[in-house]
Amino acid sequence: MPYQKVPLVPIGTVPPLGLLPEKMHAWVIREDRFGEPLQSFRQEIVDVPEIGPNEALVLVMAAGVNFNGIWAGRGKPISVLKITGKDFHIAGSDASGIVWKVGENVKHWRPGDEVVLHCNQSCDTYCGQCVGYDPMMCQSQKIWGYETPYGSFAQFTKVQAQQLLHKPKHLSWEEASSYGLTYFTTFRMLVDRAELKPGEKVLVWGASGGLGVFAVQLVKKMGAESVGVVSSDEKGEFILGLGAKGYINRRKYPNLLWKDNATPAEEKARMDEWKAFGREFQEKAGTNRGPDVVFEHVGKATFPLSVWILRKFGRVVICGATSGYDLTFDVRYLWMHQKSIIGSHFANGEQAARANELVMSGDIKPVMTRRFTWEEIPEAHELMAQNKHHGKFACLVSAPAFDLKNTQEARGFRAAA
């Protein structure tokens, strides 16, 4: 379709299809302001990106908040600018939006389609790994919005067309933007990597957080049972409402988490608490042994306990290490009890599509606990960085108000205003 060029459109508006701004509003990270979110995120006006033949330009209606935006802003553990080779970074690996323009090879999507995005990008050459095995094995695999410069905290983003998924019609723009990265990651971890079976018992670390809220729901959907670890009884009641069989408040165990260079007395206190923690898990799970699966993403602070607490032949499935990636654990418990450690990273397009179907059917619910305006995007990241959250956060971008569910409502709201 022909496009009419315009310089810029206001934030919070949905222009007519066929109108293509040359510039866009964006929250931008640059090296000279690396730090915490209130420092690292700054509004700028930047060029709207050009797309390739297999790509799509998407008008971002709302964007979800994830820890990788915080990491990008800090420039740690690695500078994303060194990955992309650019001097700027627009964070954001979750979005809902409207397809605005498609490349010449894109046949299954057209301008005006309402979509959500998954964040896995692979090569553009259809290599053997992508076509014959798993795109996550591709040597060019990247996470959009973290390892690529144009993420979702801007009016427009460019993505590979294979990242597009149908937006669930019953969800608002902000709800639809909130779940992709963490839920699709959880789906791959439990369904494909850990191969969770009905009746199995699962220990879920961080059960009220962005990953945990989907782990609890998915475990129940698969006919298994979860006990979630949380930091307050309030969060415990929250995950019971999502389908957890029980919860453990880790605040009861002040010596539970791993500490380097512990004294003999501290090591004894830690082991005593591990044993008590294990007994509480068995009581809450209704079993006489450890978990079949531990859902792990915390890393250094929890991983030694995750390996220790597993039953024989149990599996730890891990997708991250928010407390640190340099892990210390007693490997004897691994080989003598024939336990498995399984690494998992996001999801491929097929897994994301399967997972999205469960949201579209209403079987899995996005657990959006707070929503923010465009101006509040740095604040949303700051609250997450301080662990002052549970569930998922989402922010408006081009959607003019909360609770709007489609393009017509968004345009109608502006007309009514």
N, C-alpha and C positions, 0 to 999 in steps of 0.2 A: 504494500500500500504506500502511497506517497505521503511524505512527512513535511509539515510546515515547521520551519525552524523559528524558535523564539529564544530570547536571551536567557530567561529564568522565570520560574513560576513560584508563587509563595509556598512556604511550607504548610502542610495541612490541607492541601487542595488536590483534587483529582482533575487534571485537565482533560479536554476532549481527546479521544483516540486520534492519532494523526498529528497531534501537536508534540514536537520534540524539542525540549529545551537544550541549549548548548551548555548551560551551566546548571549546577545543582547545589543545594544546601547539604552539608555533611558535617558529622562530628569526626575530626581528624586528629590522629596521633602523630607526633613528630619527635625525633630523637632529642631535641633540646628541651623537651618537657616530659621526658620519661619520669614516671613516678606513680603515685596513687591516682585513682580516677578523676578526682576533682581538679587535679593538676594536669593530667595527661590528655584529657578530652577537651578539644576546643572547636567551636563552630567555625567553619570556613565555607567559602563558595569555590567549588572546584569544577573541572570539566566533567560532563557526562561521558562515561566511557564508551568507546566504540566496541562493537561486537564482531566476532568472527562467524564463519559459515555454520558452525555447529552450536552457536551460543544464542542466548536470549537476553534481552534487556527487560528488567522487571521494575515496575513502579512499586516501591516498597510502601505498603500500607501500615504495617506494624512490624516491630523487631523484638526478638527475645533476647534476654540478657544471660550471658554465660561467663564462666570464669576465664575463658580464653581472651575475652576483652580486657580483663584486668591484667593478665599476663602480658598481653600486647602493649598495654599502656606502661607497664613497669619496665619493659625491655628485658625481662627475665622470665625463665632461665636462658632465653636466647632472644636476640632482637629480631622481630619479624621483618624489619627493614633489610636485614642481611639476607633473609630468605627470599624476599621479593625483588630486591635490588632497587626499590623505590625510596624516595625521601619522605613519603607519607604513608599512612595506613588508615583505612576506614575499617573498624572492627565490626563484628556482628556475623554470627554463623547460623542465625535463625531468622526467618522472615515469612510473612504472608504478603501477597501482593497481586498485581495485575500484569500479565504479559503485555509488554508495550511494543516490542519489536523482536523479530526472530531472524536468524541467519538463513541464508539461501538453502541450506541443507535440512532445515528443520521443517518437518512435514506434519507432525502430530500435535503441534500447538500453534495457536494463532493469537494475534493481538486481541486483548479483551478477556482472555481466559483467566479465571481466578485460581491462584495457586498457593501452595506452600512449597518450601525449598528444603531439600536435604543438602548436607554440606560436604559430601564427598566429591572431589574432582579427580579424574584420572586422565590419562593421556588422550590426545586428540587423534591418535593414529590407529586406534583399535588393535592394540598389540595382543599377543597370545594370552597374556595373563588376564587382560580385560575381557576378551571374547571367550576364551576357553576355560578360565578358572574362576577368578574373583578379582574384580577391579581394585579391591583393597591391596592386592599383591603387586599392582602396577608400580614400576619404578618412579613414575611421575605423579603418584597419588599425593593429593594435597587436601587440606581442610579449608574450604572456602571461608573467607572472612577472618582467617588467622594466618594461613600460609599464602593467601592471595590478598591483593591490596584493596579490592572493592567489596567490602562487606555490607551489612544491612543497615548500618546507622547513617543512611543517606537517602535522598529521594529516589535514586535509581541505583540498581546494582546489576552487574553482568554476571551470568552464570552459564554453565554448560546446560544445554536443553535437557540432558538426561537427569538433571537435578530437580526438574519440575514435577510436582505431584498435585493432584486435585485437592483444592481446599475443601474441608468438610463444611457443608452448607449451614449446619446448625450452629457453628461457632462464630463468634465475633472475630474481627480482624486480629485483635490483640490476643485472644485465646489461641487462634490458629497459628500465631507466630511464636508461641511460647514453648512448644514441646519437642520440636524436631531433633535437635542435637542430642539431648539427654535421653529421650525416649528411644530413638533409633539405636543409640549406643547400647542401651539396656536390652533391647530386643536381640541384637546380635549376641551380646554376652550370654544371655540366659537360654535363648532358643537354639542358636546355631553353634556357639562355642562350648558352653557348659552342657548342652543337650539335656536340660532339666526335664525330669520325668514326673508324672503324677505321683503324689504321695511323698515326694522328697521334702526334706526340711532345709530351709535356707536362712542363713544369718545375713542380714543386710546392714552394712555400715552406713551411717548418714542417711537413715531411712526417711527422714522428713525433708531432705534436700532435693535438688533438681534431678538427680539420678534415682535416689531411693524411692521417691513417690511413684515412679513408674515401675521399679523393681517389685514393690509391694503389690501393685495392681496386676502385673504380668504373672508373678508367681501364683497368685490366686486364680487367674484366668487359665493357667496351665494345669491346675489341679494339684498344685503343691502348696506348702505352707511356709510363711515367713515369720521370723522374729526380728524386729528392727531395733537397731541401736540408735538412741537419740540422746539429746543433752538436757531434756526437761520432760516432766510428766505431761505438760501441755502438748508438746510435740508427740509424745507417746499416744495420747488420746486421738490426736490428729491422724496418725497412721493406722490406728485401729479402725477408724472410719473409712480408710481406703482398702481395708481387707487384711491387714496384718493379723496373725493369730495372737501375737503378744509383742511386748517391747521391753527393752532393758534401758534404764536410765544410767548412762555411763558416769554421771556425776556421783553415783554411789561408790565408785571405785577410783579414788584419787591416784592410785599407783598403777592403774591398768595399762596406760600407754607406754610405749617403748621410750627409754631414756638412755642415751649413750653414757658410757663411763659410770654406770651405777655402782654404788657401794654394795658389798655383800648384804647388808641389811636392806637396802632398797631392792635388790634382786629377790630376796626372800619375800618381801612385802608384795612385789609384783606377782610372783608365782602364786602366792596365797590368793591374791585377787583374781588371777586367771582361773584358778580352780573354782572359786566362788562364782565367777562369771559363767563358767562352763555349767555349773549346777543350775544356775538360774536359766540359762538357755534351755537345758533339758526340761526343766519344770514348765517353762512358758511354751515350749514346742510340743510337750507331751510325748517325750521320747526318753530313752535311757542311754543315748549316745550323742556324739557331736553332730553338727550339721553335715548334710550331704554336700552342700555347696555354700561357699562364702562369697558374697557379692562385695568385692573389694575395689576401692578407688581412693582410699586415704593414703596408703603407702606406708612410709617409715613408721609412723606412730602405731599402726594397727597390724601391719603385715605379720610380724612374728606371732601374734596371737591368732591371726587367721589361719596360719599353717598349723599351729599347735592344737587348736580346738577342733579341727576337722576329724570326722570319723575315719576309720581305715578306708582307703580307696576314695576318699572325698576329693572335691575339686575346689580350688580357689580360682575364681575368674576375676581378672583385674584389668581396668581400663585407664587408670591414672594413679597419681601419687601427690595429692594436694599438700600433704604434710612433709614431703621429701621423698626423693627417689633413690637414695642410697640406703638399701635395706640390709638389716642384720637379722638373721633368724637361725634357729637350731636345725640344721639340715637333716639331722638324724630322724626327726619326726616325719620328714618327707620320704626318705627312702625306706625306712623300716616299716612304715605303715602304708607305703605305696600310694601316697597322695599325689595329686597333680596340680601344677600351676599353669594356668591358661591365660595367655595374653590376648587382649581383644581391643580393637580400635575402630571406633564409629561403626559404620554399616555400609554395605554396598547398596546400589539402587534397588535391586530386587528385594532385599531385606527391608529397606525403608518403605517400599511400596506395600509389602505385606503388613508391616507395622501400621502404616497409615490407614489401611482398611479397617483395623480394629478401632481407630479413632472415628472414622467415618460411620461405623456401625454403632458407636456409642459404648462399645465394650471397654475401651480405655479412655479415661477422661484426662484432659490437660489440667494439671493442678496449678492454676495461676492464682497466686495468693495476693498479688499486688500489681497494679498497673501504673504507668507513669506517662506524662506528656513528653513531647519532644525536648522541651527545655530541661527536663529532669533526668535525661539519660546519664549524665555523669553521676548524679546522686544515686540512681539505681545501682550502678556498678560499685559505688562506694559502700552502700549498705551490704551488698553481697561480699565485698572484700573484707568487711568487718564481721561476717557470719551473722548478720542481723536479718536473716531471712529463713523461710522454709517454703517448700514448693518452688514455683517458677515466677519470675518477673517478666513483664512485657511492656513495651513503650510504643506510643503512637508515633508514626512518621508522616505519611500522607493522609491517613484516615483523619477526618476533621474532629471526631469525637469518639468516645468509648461506646461499646455495645452495638456498633454498626456491623452488619454481616455480609454485605455485598456492595458491588459498585453502585447500583441504583440508590441504595440507602445513603451512601457516602455523598453522591452528587446531590441527592435530594436534601440532605442536611444543609449543604452550602446554599442551595437555592432558598430554603426556608429561612436561613439566617439573614 
